[in-house]
């Protein structure tokens, strides 16, 4: 499965919706046991959430977008399929979210590439369910440091901290991801899936228990005038860089 929303694979509302639909189709296909998720955009896995979906819109739109992002996370994190991320480019914030949901992560050994949850650098806060997933992946102290500082790790450091499982030459990312998928699929599906549920469901259920309340909390937060102003300034800076 290739992410294709050029130039940087932003997780727009449309992409989030299509991603979930595509994943559901694959899960319902009895001949499909695993999926490699990668990017069709050179040098970028995904730049993350689409800030234009959270700036200058209505509260109803903010709620729709945040619910769609949660839906994608839930589908990926609890998927019965073997999911392998072939990270062939930079992967901040929401891009890191997609990668972290996978069972195995292979990253290209390119010092220009980065992966991490850099929300605080943008003046926003990673949701608790994303924080919980990162704690499950790299531990509490490493997560606390990474989130507060908004760190983006180059490949070697990402491997050292446990954010990715393999770092390989750029031209070997796809082959390595397929090899990893085969290794995971060598385990009987029922045993692997039940084990995955035991490990991951408690994290997902924390969100599911009060999902609507958490969506409303996000809407209240993102709708605040200072928050909207900060997002507008950041988007204007991005436009100036492109110009």
SVG drawing of the C-alpha trace seen along z (x, -y; Angstrom):
<svg xmlns="http://www.w3.org/2000/svg" viewBox="-20 -35 43 57">
<polyline fill="none" stroke="black" stroke-width="0.4" points="0.0,0.0 1.6,-3.3 0.6,-6.6 0.1,-9.0 -0.9,-12.6 1.9,-14.7 4.0,-16.5 4.4,-15.3 1.6,-12.8 -0.3,-15.0 -3.0,-13.1 -6.0,-15.1 -9.5,-14.1 -9.9,-12.5 -6.7,-10.5 -7.7,-9.4 -11.0,-8.2 -9.6,-6.4 -6.9,-4.8 -9.4,-3.2 -11.6,-2.0 -8.6,-0.4 -7.4,1.3 -10.9,2.7 -11.0,4.2 -7.7,5.9 -8.7,7.2 -11.9,8.7 -9.9,10.4 -9.1,13.9 -6.1,14.2 -4.4,11.2 -2.4,11.8 0.0,8.9 0.5,5.4 3.7,3.3 2.9,-0.4 5.2,-2.8 5.3,-6.1 5.0,-7.0 6.5,-10.4 10.3,-10.6 12.0,-11.5 8.9,-11.7 6.9,-8.9 4.3,-11.3 4.6,-14.9 1.7,-14.1 -1.6,-15.8 -2.9,-18.4 -2.9,-21.6 -5.3,-23.3 -7.9,-20.8 -7.5,-22.3 -7.2,-26.0 -10.0,-28.4 -12.7,-25.8 -15.8,-25.1 -15.9,-23.1 -17.9,-20.5 -15.1,-20.1 -12.5,-19.8 -14.6,-17.1 -14.9,-15.2 -11.2,-15.4 -10.1,-14.3 -12.5,-11.4 -11.2,-10.3 -7.6,-10.5 -8.6,-8.4 -10.4,-5.9 -7.2,-5.4 -5.2,-4.9 -7.6,-2.4 -7.8,-0.4 -4.1,-0.3 -3.2,0.4 -5.7,3.2 -5.5,4.7 -5.6,8.4 -3.1,8.2 0.7,8.1 1.6,4.5 5.1,3.5 6.2,-0.1 8.7,-0.7 9.8,-4.2 11.4,-5.5 11.6,-9.2 11.0,-11.7 8.2,-10.8 7.2,-13.4 4.1,-13.6 1.2,-11.9 3.6,-10.1 5.3,-8.7 1.8,-7.7 1.2,-5.5 4.7,-3.9 4.3,-3.2 1.0,-1.3 2.8,1.2 4.2,4.5 7.6,3.9 9.3,0.8 12.1,0.7 13.7,-2.8 16.1,-3.9 19.6,-4.7 19.6,-8.3 20.9,-10.9 18.5,-13.5 15.5,-11.5 13.8,-12.0 11.1,-10.3 9.4,-11.4 6.5,-13.2 7.4,-16.9 4.0,-18.3 5.4,-20.6 7.5,-22.4 4.3,-23.4 2.7,-24.5 0.3,-21.5 0.2,-18.4 0.3,-14.8 -2.9,-13.0 -2.7,-10.6 -3.4,-7.6 -0.4,-8.4 1.7,-9.0 0.6,-5.6 1.6,-3.9 5.0,-5.5 5.5,-4.5 4.6,-0.9 7.3,-1.2 10.3,-3.0 9.5,-3.2 8.3,-6.0 11.4,-8.1 12.4,-8.0 8.8,-9.0 8.8,-11.8 11.9,-13.3 11.0,-12.8 7.5,-14.4 8.5,-17.4 11.4,-18.3 9.5,-17.4 12.5,-15.3 12.9,-14.1 15.4,-11.2 17.7,-10.4 17.6,-6.7 20.5,-5.4 19.2,-7.2 15.6,-6.0 17.0,-2.4 18.9,-3.0 15.8,-4.3 13.6,-1.5 11.4,-3.7 12.3,-1.5 13.3,2.1 15.7,2.0 17.8,-0.6 18.9,0.6 20.4,-1.0 17.7,-3.0 17.6,-0.7 16.9,2.3 13.9,0.9 11.2,2.6 12.9,6.0 13.7,5.8 10.1,5.0 8.8,7.9 11.3,10.2 10.1,9.0 6.5,9.5 7.2,13.1 8.9,13.7 5.9,12.4 3.5,14.3 5.3,17.6 3.6,17.5 0.1,19.1 -2.4,16.2 -4.7,17.1 -1.9,17.2 -0.2,14.0 -3.6,12.1 -4.6,13.1 -1.2,12.1 -1.5,8.8 -4.9,8.2 -3.6,8.9 -0.8,6.4 -2.7,3.6 -6.4,3.7 -5.9,2.1 -4.3,-0.9 -7.0,-1.3 -9.8,-0.7 -8.6,-3.7 -9.6,-5.9 -12.8,-3.9 -14.2,-4.3 -14.7,-8.1 -14.0,-8.8 -16.7,-11.5 -15.5,-13.4 -11.9,-13.3 -13.0,-14.6 -14.8,-17.5 -11.8,-18.2 -9.7,-18.5 -12.3,-20.7 -12.3,-23.1 -8.5,-23.2 -8.0,-23.7 -10.8,-26.3 -9.1,-28.7 -8.0,-32.0 -4.4,-31.7 -4.2,-28.2 -5.8,-29.3 -3.4,-32.2 -0.3,-30.0 -1.5,-27.6 -2.1,-30.5 1.4,-31.9 3.0,-28.5 1.1,-27.9 2.1,-31.4 5.8,-30.5 5.4,-27.3 4.0,-29.3 7.0,-31.7 9.5,-28.8 7.9,-27.3 7.9,-30.7"/>
</svg>
